Structure formats: structure tokens, C-alpha cells
Amino acid sequence: MATFSIGEAVGSGFALIRREPLAVLVWGLAYFVVGVLPQIAMFALIFPDFIAMARESATSGSTDAATPAQLQQLLGMQAKMMLMQLVQFATSILAAVLLYGAVLRAVLEPENRAFWYLRVGPQEGWLAAVLAVGVVLLMMAAFVVMIPFMIVGVLLGLAGANTTPVEWLAFALFAIGGMGVFWWAALRLSLSMPMTFAERKFMLFESWPLTKGHAWPMFLTSLALVGLILMIEVVLAIVFVMVAVAAVLGMGVDLLTLETPDKLFANPPENWLMIAVIVGVAVFGAGSFLTAALHAIMLAPYATIYRRLASPALTAPGT
């Protein structure tokens, strides 16, 4: 029976980054151009309205109800935000599919190095289809799973003070069990994307028989990956907060007066807007490269697992 190494799977993303550092940088640039720049452009359409609305709120002196000018500005901004959400949805899917395809190609087809593994072709189209169907199914499954939780929660709420610690413990164990079943089902379908990419056709439930007998090692692999990603995100969050505070101080904003809207624009936006734009582009740019690296860390393990289970005689690139 074919099997795989948990250590090899977890480390395959880091091995890919070491093997193809330039490709990962190019993936980050592609993600920035396709997924981030359009959103920045759309935000640029909304930002003047936001500034005008905030300035009107700070200078109108009205705190109980919105003024007619504020309502007009709010309606105009909502229309632009709806357009922004549509653009964000389309570009985020395209950017994600580009990254997924590049990572899978680097692991499963390392000989196809042209354009740093980036393509827009049939394989990416099938990936988009599987991703869309998978997201819909996950949402439906999450809704179904939540129904018994809501019923039990309502019953406990009706019981009120009469609810015993044992009943709350039972509810907690019930919730953990439900999450475990959901996680197990997701793992059984987790090889659908590398399968679809490799076979060049829509394959979703075909992942179920391939992962039979491997749920436990796959669970340990996913648990290790979640822990690694959480640690990375905590470090990045700390860095982001430090950069944000430095940027706000650089704009001349007094952090102690942020709760008083009338003092928010004591320093006109014209004096700090360029700093905000530069810092924002820099943060989003760095975030794009980190996103590419995180995609490699999270997706390469499942491509490696598929490679081992589907073709156990094959070895991973660079080994």
C-alpha cells in the first residue's frame, strides 16, 4: 500500500521555496499585479469620499443623525463599494488560481519551468472549477453542521440557570466532534486540486478513495501546517502593528486624540496622504510575496502527498 512521510509533506513547501526562490518572488509579484493592484485602484475611487464624509462628520457637530450631505456621500460610497466587491471577488479568484497552478506545477511538473511555472490555461480553468464547487459544498456542509449546534444552543439557552456543567461539557464535546467530522471530510477531499491539475479534468470526489486509510497521517500533517501558519501569522501581525503605528506617527497623528473626530483632521490629509499611499503599497507588496510563500507552504504538502499516493515510485523534485 502506497504511503507518505509526514515530515516530507510538511517540509515540502519550505523545500520548494529553497529550490525556487526566484519563482516564489515572481509569484508574489504576479499576485500583487493581479490580485492587489486592482483593489488598490478601486479603493482610490472610494478614499476621497471617505475623507469628505469623515471631514463632514468632524465639522458638522451633528452626533445624533446623519446630515443630508452625509447621506448623499454614503449612498455614493456604497455604490462604489459594491463595484469594489465585485472586482475583489474576480481578481482574488484569478490570483488564487494562478498561485495554486504555479505551486502544483512546481511540485508535480518540475520540468515545466517556463515563465516560473505561471500559466493561464486549461489546468488553471479546471482548478477554478474545483475551487468554486468546493467552496460552495463547504459552505453548504458548514450550514448543515451548524443546525444541530443551533438547536442544542437554543435548548441550553432555554434551560438558563438550570443548565449544569455536565450539559455544557457535553455540548463542548459535541461541538468538537462536529468540527472533527468536518475536518476529516475536508482532508478526504483535500487531494482534489492536485488530482484535477495532474489529470487535467474535473476531479473532486475521486480524492475520497485515494485518501482511504491515510486520514490519521493527513490529520497530523494538516495540524502541523496549521500550527506553523499560526506562528508565522502571529509574527507578521506583530510586525504589521509596529509598521502601522510608525506610519500613523509619521503622519503627525496624535494617538491619544483619535477618539475625538474634530481633531482627526487637524493635520490635513494633503500633508500625510502620500505617506499613507507609500506605506500602504509597501505593506501590500510585502504581503503579496508572503502570500505566495504561504501558498507554497500550505499547498505543496498536498501535492507531495498526491504524488506519493498516486505514483509511489516517483520522488519529489530535488530529493
C-alpha angles and dihedrals in degrees: 000000000000116000141168140222116252091208093051092048095048092046097043093090092053089045089053091051091050092047097045108023093149091050091053090052090051090049089054091050091049091049090050093050097043103031107025110030094059089052091049089051091050091047088053087062092054100039097077089052090049092051092047092047093048091047091050090051091049095049103034095071090215113131103159102057139011117260120235089254091054092049091052091048091047093052091049092048093049091055090052091046091055089054089046091054092052091050091046091051094050097043094044091055092047092047092047093050091049091053094043091051093047094050094045092047092050090054102035101030105026091160091067094077097145114127088009090290092300117137142156103209146111093301091056089047092055090046090054090051093050091045092051095047092043092052092050092049092048091051091049092047091048090052092050092047091050094056097077090043090055092048093050091044091053091049091050090047091052090050088056114167090004091070110112126216088246090059092049089049090051090051091050091050089047090053093048090049091051092050089049092054091047091049092047092052091048090052092050088056096038095100093058094097097051089043092051091047094048097043094040093226139087108286121164113136091034085081090068099072093039092058094046110130093013101081095108098051089042089052091052090048093051091045091053091048093050090051092050093048092048091052091048092048093050090054091046091048091054091049091047093052090050092050092045093051091047090050093049091049089048089056089059094247116152106224091205092062100048090105091063109073094194089065096045093088098036082113103050117237089241088070097054106019094094090052090051092050094048094047092045094051091045092050094046091045093052089044090055093056090046090049090055091050092047091050089054091049094048102037104036092067092060091046088051092049090050091048091053097044097042097039108015092174091064121088127214117262113274095020 
